[in-house]
Every structure is written in structure tokens, then in C-alpha cells.
Amino acid sequence: MNKAFSDVPWPDPHFDDNQSKFPPEELGKYVGQQVAWSWDGTRILAHAPTHEELYRKLLDLGIDTQRVVYDHVDDPKVSHL
């Protein structure tokens, strides 16, 4: 666990609730992409086809790569069973 932010729970306690409220039509823009969510799950800060590209993009934007939640947006029309 990163002790630099020991006073901040990981992720934000409201992350799941906030992420579930993200508009599906907006999320659809990122299908097949790696995304970096804000710490509280209210927005996508950056996206890219690969994790490596996403990481570089976050660095270029000056975003702390340890203060985001990484995710992949799957196509809702494709089953992964």
C-alpha cells in the first residue's frame, strides 16, 4: 500500500457508486480502450488503446499515475463468458 496518501482511502469510498452513474452513451465512446478514472469515479481523465499509451498520456498531462483507477471498457454487445 502506498503510504504517501495514508489519509486517503483507495479508491474513494464513493467510486463504485459514482462510476455506476456515468452516462452509458458517454462510456460508449471508450469501448475497446484503456481508461483512467478519476479517484472518485466521476470522470474519465484519459484513454488510449493500450495501457502503455495511457500511462504515457497521463504523464504528458501531468496526472499522477498513482492517483487514478485503471480500467478497460468492454463492448457491452460482446459476451465474455
Protein Blocks (a to p, Z undefined) as FASTA:
>chain_A
ZZklmmbccddfklmmmmmmpcfklmmmmgoiacdddfkopacfbdcfbfklmmmmmmmn
opafklcccdddddfkbccZZ
